[in-house]
Amino acid sequence: MATHQRQPYSGMEAKLVIAIDVGTTFSGVSFALLDPGVVPQIQPVTRFIGQREPRGDSKVPSIVCYNKDGTVVAAGAETDPDANHALAEMDDVIRVEWFKLHLRPPHLAGSQEFEIQSLPKNKTPVQAFGDLLRYLFQSTKKYITDSELCSWDSVERNIDFILSHPNGWEGKQQSQMRKAAVAAGLVDKSEALERISFVSEGEASLHFCLNKKPTLHNERDGILVVDCGGGTIDVSAYSQTIKGRFKEITQPECLLQGSIFVTCRAKQYLEQRLQNSKYGSKDEIEAIASEFDRITKCTFNTPDTPSYVKFRGFNHNDPEFNIRSGRIKIIGSQIASFFEPAVQDITRVIDRQSKTTVNVKTVLLVGGFARSEYLF
């Protein structure tokens, strides 16, 4: 059986390649040190600035916090008020999430209404993107130097960057991301075209799967990669050429049906259900929706069993609204309805992508949303 092996780096001088994935809800970084004659090893960044303790997490929230003047006061792991007590003490903090969706192309419209949080008046989506990139780059530099993986001085002037983006993002979105990288100090403007490259979510996910499961290199039928993220679902079909490379066999697709929209639908349901209760305030709804997003959405696996979303202490009860011991009961079929638009759209696109000239026998479900047992 043929196996795939990464080849030694053939360049003449050491180089560092940093790949950054700014997701709608979470972001991550990986890197590879390219030494002449040495087989490169891809490594994830597992410690970020502001983390309470080294936990080996390879991703951080895609959140930036600003003061009212638009100055960054926290980003990524720093935005956790339980870990960042200074942040918890600040007044008028503007917490910005989902800003990546501001950059989406016009044709990538959602099949449901949703609200993207507005930015501070003196901030653009590109600037917010750059503020998070700056934090991720600083965390990467610190991780590499603290781990003594290489001398930073030896590669600082020879770093290439790879930025990932959803399928369907084109020249305009790439140009905006490049501007954000320049503003973040990753590269000088004069070198941006040369040192920054882009990869679609579909292609990045394919390489991830090939790295994790090398036997896929022996697959001669089509491979369908379904990357289920926080904001988008990216679906791409590939087949292997005679030379062992992979090529797209149909136009890749992108759906605005990521996991955040499950939470959006849950929040809309809660607003209607609790509008006449003492738990119908904006803050209460946000607290319940946050707990749903953090636990219920991830653990839900069958419409036959109800879920109980904790949001208050044990002494809070309201039988009229099925609230007992600080937990609200939501029947399983109702929660399933929050997932259903995503399930239907994903199934429809998989069917469409599978109807190619190449027989597709392998479907790879990846991404944070793919961890949902119910979605799977």
ChimeraX attribute file (.defattr): number of C-alpha atoms within 10 A of each C-alpha:
attribute: neighborCount
match mode: 1-to-1
recipient: residues
	/A:1	5
	/A:2	8
	/A:3	9
	/A:4	13
	/A:5	9
	/A:6	10
	/A:7	10
	/A:8	14
	/A:9	17
	/A:10	12
	/A:11	12
	/A:12	10
	/A:13	13
	/A:14	14
	/A:15	20
	/A:16	20
	/A:17	19
	/A:18	22
	/A:19	23
	/A:20	21
	/A:21	20
	/A:22	22
	/A:23	24
	/A:24	21
	/A:25	21
	/A:26	20
	/A:27	19
	/A:28	22
	/A:29	23
	/A:30	17
	/A:31	21
	/A:32	16
	/A:33	21
	/A:34	22
	/A:35	17
	/A:36	15
	/A:37	13
	/A:38	14
	/A:39	16
	/A:40	16
	/A:41	11
	/A:42	14
	/A:43	12
	/A:44	18
	/A:45	21
	/A:46	18
	/A:47	22
	/A:48	29
	/A:49	20
	/A:50	17
	/A:51	17
	/A:52	14
	/A:53	10
	/A:54	11
	/A:55	10
	/A:56	11
	/A:57	13
	/A:58	15
	/A:59	22
	/A:60	24
	/A:61	20
	/A:62	25
	/A:63	25
	/A:64	24
	/A:65	24
	/A:66	20
	/A:67	16
	/A:68	14
	/A:69	13
	/A:70	16
	/A:71	14
	/A:72	16
	/A:73	17
	/A:74	25
	/A:75	25
	/A:76	26
	/A:77	23
	/A:78	25
	/A:79	23
	/A:80	18
	/A:81	13
	/A:82	11
	/A:83	15
	/A:84	16
	/A:85	12
	/A:86	12
	/A:87	17
	/A:88	13
	/A:89	9
	/A:90	10
	/A:91	9
	/A:92	9
	/A:93	18
	/A:94	19
	/A:95	18
	/A:96	18
	/A:97	20
	/A:98	21
	/A:99	24
	/A:100	20
	/A:101	17
	/A:102	15
	/A:103	17
	/A:104	18
	/A:105	13
	/A:106	7
	/A:107	8
	/A:108	16
	/A:109	11
	/A:110	12
	/A:111	12
	/A:112	11
	/A:113	9
	/A:114	12
	/A:115	7
	/A:116	12
	/A:117	13
	/A:118	16
	/A:119	19
	/A:120	19
	/A:121	9
	/A:122	10
	/A:123	14
	/A:124	15
	/A:125	20
	/A:126	21
	/A:127	20
	/A:128	25
	/A:129	25
	/A:130	23
	/A:131	24
	/A:132	25
	/A:133	27
	/A:134	20
	/A:135	20
	/A:136	28
	/A:137	20
	/A:138	16
	/A:139	20
	/A:140	24
	/A:141	16
	/A:142	17
	/A:143	18
	/A:144	16
	/A:145	14
	/A:146	10
	/A:147	9
	/A:148	10
	/A:149	10
	/A:150	13
	/A:151	10
	/A:152	14
	/A:153	9
	/A:154	12
	/A:155	16
	/A:156	12
	/A:157	11
	/A:158	13
	/A:159	16
	/A:160	19
	/A:161	20
	/A:162	17
	/A:163	21
	/A:164	22
	/A:165	24
	/A:166	26
	/A:167	23
	/A:168	19
	/A:169	19
	/A:170	13
	/A:171	9
	/A:172	12
	/A:173	17
	/A:174	19
	/A:175	13
	/A:176	17
	/A:177	25
	/A:178	24
	/A:179	18
	/A:180	22
	/A:181	27
	/A:182	20
	/A:183	19
	/A:184	22
	/A:185	15
	/A:186	21
	/A:187	21
	/A:188	13
	/A:189	15
	/A:190	9
	/A:191	10
	/A:192	17
	/A:193	12
	/A:194	11
	/A:195	18
	/A:196	22
	/A:197	15
	/A:198	16
	/A:199	17
	/A:200	19
	/A:201	30
	/A:202	28
	/A:203	25
	/A:204	19
	/A:205	22
	/A:206	24
	/A:207	13
	/A:208	13
	/A:209	17
	/A:210	14
	/A:211	16
	/A:212	10
	/A:213	10
	/A:214	16
	/A:215	14
	/A:216	17
	/A:217	17
	/A:218	13
	/A:219	13
	/A:220	16
	/A:221	14
	/A:222	23
	/A:223	25
	/A:224	24
	/A:225	25
	/A:226	26
	/A:227	28
	/A:228	26
	/A:229	24
	/A:230	22
	/A:231	22
	/A:232	25
	/A:233	28
	/A:234	30
	/A:235	28
	/A:236	29
	/A:237	28
	/A:238	22
	/A:239	21
	/A:240	19
	/A:241	10
	/A:242	8
	/A:243	6
	/A:244	12
	/A:245	10
	/A:246	18
	/A:247	13
	/A:248	16
	/A:249	19
	/A:250	17
	/A:251	11
	/A:252	21
	/A:253	19
	/A:254	21
	/A:255	22
	/A:256	22
	/A:257	24
	/A:258	24
	/A:259	27
	/A:260	20
	/A:261	22
	/A:262	22
	/A:263	22
	/A:264	18
	/A:265	20
	/A:266	23
	/A:267	20
	/A:268	14
	/A:269	17
	/A:270	20
	/A:271	19
	/A:272	10
	/A:273	13
	/A:274	15
	/A:275	14
	/A:276	11
	/A:277	11
	/A:278	9
	/A:279	19
	/A:280	16
	/A:281	14
	/A:282	10
	/A:283	10
	/A:284	17
	/A:285	21
	/A:286	16
	/A:287	16
	/A:288	21
	/A:289	24
	/A:290	16
	/A:291	16
	/A:292	23
	/A:293	20
	/A:294	12
	/A:295	12
	/A:296	18
	/A:297	25
	/A:298	18
	/A:299	15
	/A:300	19
	/A:301	17
	/A:302	14
	/A:303	15
	/A:304	10
	/A:305	12
	/A:306	15
	/A:307	21
	/A:308	17
	/A:309	22
	/A:310	20
	/A:311	21
	/A:312	18
	/A:313	11
	/A:314	11
	/A:315	8
	/A:316	12
	/A:317	16
	/A:318	15
	/A:319	8
	/A:320	8
	/A:321	14
	/A:322	12
	/A:323	20
	/A:324	19
	/A:325	14
	/A:326	17
	/A:327	20
	/A:328	21
	/A:329	15
	/A:330	17
	/A:331	14
	/A:332	17
	/A:333	13
	/A:334	15
	/A:335	24
	/A:336	20
	/A:337	15
	/A:338	21
	/A:339	21
	/A:340	14
	/A:341	17
	/A:342	22
	/A:343	16
	/A:344	11
	/A:345	16
	/A:346	21
	/A:347	12
	/A:348	11
	/A:349	19
	/A:350	19
	/A:351	11
	/A:352	11
	/A:353	19
	/A:354	21
	/A:355	11
	/A:356	13
	/A:357	9
	/A:358	16
	/A:359	13
	/A:360	18
	/A:361	12
	/A:362	15
	/A:363	16
	/A:364	16
	/A:365	19
	/A:366	20
	/A:367	18
	/A:368	16
	/A:369	22
	/A:370	21
	/A:371	14
	/A:372	16
	/A:373	13
	/A:374	16
	/A:375	19
	/A:376	10
